[in-house]
């Protein structure tokens, strides 16, 4: 119902009130007219607002392949809510633009692919029957293409330059947390943003003139890190992701035309989140349990130690992992802790990776480390038993021989060693053996 219908209802109400012969209309009749007016106005407003909220419809079969052309292809089976992932392609300002959305309707990536030439046919968009949610897009008989298979994205696109205008894509803002930034690379710029728990990266020519936007990584399954490198061939190699062994990092390789991306696919995110929840549950079960066995191929600074034999004494187990200068400094801090508490019966045991055994042996002599260091076997069996996927991590074992506390991937303020608070150690040493 339009605004004209609403106006007519209002006019009728006014006439009923002002004309003497109609003043005898009862209150019920006036109320009916008032409700009719309100409903007419609400319907009119809803009707006017609906087009803004509705997605553009696809073009009809045989419609001109030019600006305003649009096509949607469903990529997966509908979920319980009737939603599915999809690929959407459209023409804007003479360019073919393609995007992928997950089952929630959120954008996974957008790419300005190529200019549309006169007489060009629409792109061929089809599913990959061999890969769930797999996507194949071919334009101009394969001169430009997109392949997206469960997070492995490959795209050959038209090279952009400042002399050519293309439809600029919107880079997601940093929401709700601040952050993000830019990174200049050989005449172009990368923009990285954190938006509602996802790490996005975009590429453009400065001024946020983005030609593609990629959802790379979920912060729900790890902390964000960004590193890059380039070479004389003008190829960018960027890594986005966490430094956790449980999760692969996302990577981007781009020479301006060929784009190769390994990113976190929506289904992969669900899998990793389930794995992370399982990991946290396993770690929680360690508290109050006897410590796992240490499978060492070699011990530095003393004879082998069985943690179960330390019952009645209390222990601090420190997982250092692979070698770095920072790790060497951390081991010196552990030595300081050992010197402070060994006289009160606290045992300290370090666990290090087998791949760096020779380096650690030299570090022990160089830094006068005296606490025992266990070199884990090549399969990292000890780390796995403690559910450790990154360093530094540590465990406190009480006098009762049970794990009293733990911290994984310890992150301390700059310069502070990743060690437990003195109050935690005092609590263990003052407790009586059960």
C-alpha positions in Angstrom: 0.0 0.0 0.0 1.5 3.4 -1.0 1.7 6.8 0.8 -1.3 7.8 -1.3 -3.4 5.1 0.5 -2.1 6.3 3.9 -3.0 9.9 3.0 -6.5 8.8 2.0 -7.0 7.1 5.4 -5.9 10.2 7.2 -8.3 12.4 5.1 -11.2 10.1 5.9 -10.5 10.4 9.6 -10.4 14.2 9.5 -13.7 14.4 7.7 -15.3 12.2 10.3 -14.2 14.6 13.0 -14.9 17.9 11.3 -18.3 17.4 9.6 -21.3 17.7 12.0 -23.4 15.0 10.4 -20.6 12.5 11.0 -19.7 13.4 14.5 -21.9 10.6 15.8 -19.4 8.0 14.5 -18.7 6.0 17.6 -15.2 5.7 19.1 -14.9 2.2 17.7 -15.2 3.5 14.1 -12.7 6.2 14.7 -10.2 3.7 16.2 -10.6 1.5 13.1 -9.8 4.4 10.8 -6.8 5.3 13.0 -5.4 1.7 12.8 -6.0 1.7 9.1 -3.9 4.9 8.7 -1.1 3.5 10.9 -1.0 0.2 8.9 -1.1 2.0 5.6 1.8 4.2 6.7 3.9 1.3 8.0 3.3 -0.7 4.9 4.2 2.2 2.7 7.5 2.7 4.5 8.4 -1.0 4.5 7.7 -1.1 0.7 10.0 1.9 0.1 12.8 0.4 2.2 12.7 -3.2 0.9 14.6 -2.6 -2.4 17.6 -1.2 -0.5 17.8 -4.4 1.6 17.3 -6.8 -1.3 20.2 -8.1 -3.3 20.1 -7.3 -7.0 18.5 -10.1 -9.0 20.4 -12.2 -11.6 20.2 -11.2 -15.2 17.9 -13.1 -17.5 19.2 -15.6 -19.9 20.6 -13.9 -23.0 20.8 -10.4 -21.3 23.6 -8.2 -22.6 27.0 -8.9 -21.0 27.6 -5.4 -19.9 27.2 -3.1 -16.9 24.4 -4.4 -14.6 24.8 -8.0 -15.8 24.9 -10.4 -12.8 24.9 -14.1 -12.1 24.8 -16.2 -9.0 25.9 -19.9 -8.7 25.2 -21.9 -5.5 28.3 -23.9 -4.5 27.1 -26.1 -1.7 24.1 -27.9 -0.4 21.8 -25.8 1.9 22.3 -26.1 5.6 19.6 -26.5 8.2 18.7 -22.8 7.9 18.4 -23.1 4.1 21.6 -21.2 3.4 24.5 -22.2 1.1 27.8 -20.8 -0.1 27.7 -19.1 -3.5 29.7 -17.4 -6.2 28.5 -14.1 -7.6 29.8 -12.4 -10.7 28.8 -9.1 -12.2 29.9 -6.3 -14.5 30.7 -2.9 -13.1 32.3 0.0 -15.0 33.2 -2.3 -17.8 35.0 -4.8 -15.5 34.1 -8.4 -14.5 34.0 -8.6 -10.7 33.7 -11.9 -8.8 33.1 -12.7 -5.2 32.6 -15.7 -3.0 30.3 -15.8 0.1 30.1 -18.4 2.8 26.8 -20.0 4.1 26.3 -17.0 6.4 26.4 -14.6 3.5 29.8 -13.1 4.6 32.3 -12.3 1.8 35.3 -14.7 1.6 36.9 -12.9 -1.3 36.3 -10.3 -4.0 38.4 -10.0 -7.2 38.3 -7.5 -10.1 39.1 -10.0 -12.8 39.3 -8.4 -16.2 37.8 -5.7 -18.5 34.8 -6.8 -20.5 35.3 -6.4 -24.3 32.7 -5.9 -26.9 31.2 -9.2 -28.0 32.6 -11.1 -25.0 30.6 -14.0 -23.7 29.8 -14.3 -19.9 32.2 -16.3 -17.8 31.7 -20.0 -17.4 31.0 -20.7 -13.7 30.7 -24.3 -12.5 31.3 -26.6 -9.5 34.3 -28.8 -9.1 32.7 -32.3 -8.7 35.8 -33.6 -7.1 36.1 -31.0 -4.3 33.3 -30.0 -1.9 32.5 -26.3 -2.4 35.0 -26.3 -5.3 34.6 -23.5 -7.8 35.8 -23.1 -11.5 35.4 -19.8 -13.3 36.7 -19.3 -16.9 36.6 -16.1 -18.9 37.6 -15.5 -22.5 38.2 -19.3 -23.0 40.5 -19.5 -20.0 42.6 -16.4 -20.6 41.5 -15.3 -17.2 40.3 -17.8 -14.5 39.6 -18.5 -10.9 40.0 -21.9 -9.2 39.0 -22.1 -5.5 39.2 -25.6 -3.9 38.7 -25.7 -0.1 40.9 -22.7 0.6 43.4 -23.1 -2.2 42.7 -20.1 -4.5 44.4 -19.5 -7.8 43.5 -16.6 -10.1 44.9 -15.2 -13.3 43.6 -11.7 -13.7 44.2 -8.6 -15.8 47.1 -6.5 -14.6 46.1 -3.2 -13.1 47.8 0.2 -13.6 47.2 3.8 -12.5 46.3 4.6 -16.2 43.3 2.3 -16.1 40.3 2.9 -13.9 38.6 -0.2 -12.4 35.7 -0.5 -9.8 37.3 0.0 -6.4 36.5 -2.7 -3.8 35.6 -1.8 -0.2 38.3 -2.9 2.3 36.7 -4.1 5.5 37.2 -1.7 8.4 38.9 -2.7 11.7 35.9 -3.8 13.8 35.4 -4.0 16.7 39.1 -4.0 17.7 41.6 -1.4 16.4 44.6 -2.5 14.3 45.4 -3.1 10.7 47.9 -1.2 8.6 49.5 -1.0 5.2 52.6 -2.5 3.6 54.2 -1.0 0.5 55.6 -3.4 -2.1 57.2 -2.4 -5.4 54.7 0.2 -6.7 51.6 -1.1 -5.0 50.2 -1.4 -1.5 48.8 -4.2 0.7 46.2 -3.4 3.3 45.5 -5.7 6.2 42.5 -5.4 8.5 40.9 -7.3 11.3 37.2 -7.5 11.0 35.0 -9.4 13.6 37.6 -12.0 14.2 38.9 -12.5 10.7 42.1 -11.2 9.1 41.6 -9.6 5.7 44.2 -8.5 3.2 43.7 -6.4 0.1 46.0 -5.1 -2.7 45.8 -1.8 -4.5 47.8 1.1 -5.9 47.6 3.3 -2.9 44.7 5.4 -1.5 42.9 2.1 -0.7 42.1 1.5 -4.4 41.7 -2.2 -3.9 41.6 -4.7 -6.8 41.0 -7.7 -4.5 40.0 -8.4 -0.9 40.7 -11.7 0.7 39.5 -13.2 4.0 42.6 -15.1 5.0 42.6 -16.2 8.6 40.4 -16.6 11.7 41.8 -15.2 15.0 39.6 -17.7 16.8 42.2 -20.4 16.2 45.4 -18.4 16.7 47.2 -15.2 17.0 47.9 -13.0 14.0 51.3 -12.6 12.4 52.3 -11.1 9.1 55.5 -11.5 7.2 56.5 -10.8 3.6 59.3 -11.0 1.1 59.9 -10.1 -2.5 62.6 -10.6 -5.1 63.9 -9.1 -8.3 61.2 -10.8 -10.3 58.7 -8.5 -8.6 56.8 -11.3 -6.9 55.3 -10.8 -3.5 55.3 -13.7 -1.0 53.2 -13.0 2.1 52.4 -15.1 5.1 49.4 -14.4 7.3 48.6 -16.6 10.3 49.5 -18.0 13.6 52.7 -19.6 14.7 51.0 -22.6 16.1 52.0 -26.1 14.9 48.3 -27.1 15.0 47.3 -24.7 12.3 48.8 -23.9 8.9 49.5 -20.3 8.1 47.7 -18.6 5.2 49.9 -17.5 2.3 49.7 -15.2 -0.7 51.9 -15.2 -3.8 51.3 -12.5 -6.4 53.1 -11.2 -9.4 50.4 -8.7 -10.4 48.6 -11.2 -12.7 48.8 -14.7 -11.2 47.5 -14.8 -7.7 48.0 -18.0 -5.6 46.5 -18.1 -2.1 46.2 -20.6 0.7 43.6 -19.3 3.1 41.3 -20.6 5.8 38.1 -21.8 4.1 34.9 -21.6 6.0 34.6 -25.4 6.4 38.3 -25.5 7.4 37.7 -22.9 10.0 34.9 -25.0 11.5 37.3 -28.0 11.5 40.1 -26.1 13.1 37.8 -24.6 15.7 36.6 -28.1 16.6 40.3 -29.2 16.9 41.1 -26.3 19.1 38.2 -27.0 21.4 39.3 -30.6 21.6 42.9 -29.5 22.4 41.7 -27.2 25.2 39.6 -30.0 26.7 42.7 -32.3 26.7 44.8 -29.7 28.3 42.2 -29.1 31.0 42.2 -32.8 31.8 45.9 -32.7 32.6 45.4 -30.5 35.6 45.2 -32.7 38.7 46.6 -35.7 36.8 50.0 -37.4 37.0 52.5 -35.8 34.5 53.1 -37.7 31.2 56.3 -39.6 30.6 59.3 -37.8 29.0 60.6 -39.6 25.9 64.1 -38.2 25.6 66.7 -39.4 23.1 69.4 -37.6 25.2 69.7 -35.7 28.5 71.9 -32.7 29.0 73.2 -31.7 32.4 72.6 -34.9 34.3 71.0 -38.3 34.4 67.5 -39.1 33.1 64.6 -38.0 35.3 61.2 -39.6 35.7 58.6 -37.0 36.7 56.6 -39.5 38.6 59.6 -40.0 40.9 59.5 -36.4 41.9 56.5 -36.9 44.1 57.0 -35.1 47.4 59.4 -32.5 46.0 57.6 -30.3 43.5 58.8 -29.5 39.9 58.8 -26.9 37.2 58.7 -28.3 33.6 59.7 -25.8 30.9 59.1 -26.6 27.2 61.5 -24.5 25.1 61.0 -26.1 21.7 63.2 -25.1 18.8 66.3 -22.8 19.2 66.4 -19.1 18.8 68.3 -16.2 20.4 65.1 -15.4 22.4 64.8 -19.0 23.6 68.4 -18.9 24.8 67.7 -15.8 26.9 64.6 -17.5 28.3 66.6 -20.6 29.4 69.0 -18.2 31.2 65.9 -16.9 33.1 64.9 -20.5 33.9 68.4 -21.0 35.3 67.9 -18.0 37.6 64.7 -19.4 38.9 66.4 -22.8 39.5 69.2 -21.1 41.5 66.5 -19.3 43.6 64.4 -22.3 44.5 66.6 -25.4 44.3 67.7 -25.1 47.9 64.0 -25.4 48.9 63.5 -28.6 46.9 62.1 -27.4 43.6 63.2 -29.5 40.6 63.5 -27.8 37.2 63.3 -29.8 33.9 63.6 -28.3 30.4 62.4 -30.0 27.2 63.9 -29.0 23.8 63.6 -30.2 20.2 65.8 -32.9 18.8 66.5 -30.9 15.7 68.6 -28.3 17.7 70.3 -30.7 20.1 73.9 -29.7 19.1 73.0 -26.0 19.4 71.5 -26.5 22.9 74.5 -28.4 24.0 76.7 -25.5 23.2 74.3 -23.1 24.9 74.4 -25.1 28.1 78.2 -24.5 28.3 78.1 -20.9 27.0 75.4 -19.8 29.6 76.4 -22.2 32.4 73.0 -23.9 32.5 72.8 -26.5 35.2 69.2 -27.8 35.3 68.5 -31.0 33.3 67.4 -30.6 29.7 65.6 -33.5 27.9 66.0 -33.7 24.1 62.6 -34.8 22.8 62.5 -37.5 20.2 62.1 -36.7 16.5 58.3 -37.2 16.6 58.0 -34.7 19.5 56.3 -37.4 21.5 56.8 -35.6 24.9 55.3 -32.3 23.5 52.3 -34.2 22.2 51.7 -35.9 25.5 51.6 -32.5 27.2 49.5 -31.2 24.3 52.1 -28.5 23.5 52.0 -27.1 20.0 54.2 -24.0 20.6 56.8 -22.6 22.9 57.3 -21.4 25.5 55.0 -23.4 27.6 55.4 -24.6 31.2 53.9 -26.9 33.9 54.0 -26.8 37.7 53.9 -30.2 39.5 52.9 -30.2 43.1 54.3 -32.3 46.0 51.5 -34.7 45.5 53.0 -35.6 42.1 50.0 -34.1 40.1 50.1 -31.2 37.6 49.0 -28.2 39.6 49.0 -25.6 36.8 50.1 -24.9 33.2 50.5 -22.1 30.7 50.7 -22.6 26.9 52.3 -20.2 24.4 53.2 -17.8 27.2 53.1 -14.2 26.1 54.7 -11.8 28.6 55.4 -8.0 28.3 58.5 -7.2 26.3 61.6 -8.1 28.2 59.8 -10.2 30.8 60.7 -13.9 31.0 57.9 -16.4 30.4 57.9 -17.8 34.0 55.2 -18.5 36.6 54.5 -15.9 39.2 56.5 -16.4 42.5 53.3 -16.9 44.4 52.5 -20.0 42.2 55.9 -21.5 43.1 55.5 -20.6 46.8 52.1 -22.4 46.9 53.7 -25.6 45.6 56.7 -25.5 47.9 54.6 -24.8 51.0 52.1 -27.5 50.3 52.4 -30.8 52.2 52.7 -34.1 50.4 49.4 -35.9 50.3 
